[in-house]
Amino acid sequence: MKPALHVSPLEARTRFRIQVKHAVAIGPGKADVLQGIAETGSIAEAGRRLGMSYQRVWSLVQAMNRDFVEPLVAKQRGGSHGGGAELTPLGQRVLALYREVEERAQAAVEAPLAELVPLIRHQLEGDADMPQQPVVG
């Protein structure tokens, strides 16, 4: 397992991905998909909230279900009671653990980031849309 911290100087926050071999088992996008499904009970609605197509969300769900020891999302096809999706107990645990990793990583890098970010040039020549000073935290 190869954990990696990715810090965007313009966002000044951590992006944490758990990578096994060459595939990302879980990262911020997949965690957001799990969160969306947990909150809405729907793959389609999670996709709408995230600005993703149903097919993209479903492919991420399939990848996570394949990459973990048990499925993270259980899907129910439509019918008289409608379809839906929910996190399995393992899915709930993985999401909670990932959010804890994010929170702890952010806390660990907050002080050095506060020093580092002001040293980075944020506005490129001719790009007036980029912020001068990002907010840290």
Secondary structure, 3 states (H helix, E strand, C coil): CEEEEEEECCCCEEEEEEEECCEEEECHHHHHHHHHHHHHCCHHHHHHHHCCCHHHHHHHHHHHHHHCCCCCEEEECCCCCCCEEEECHHHHHHHHHHHHHHHHHHHHHHHHHHHHHHHCCCCCCCCCCCCCCCCCC
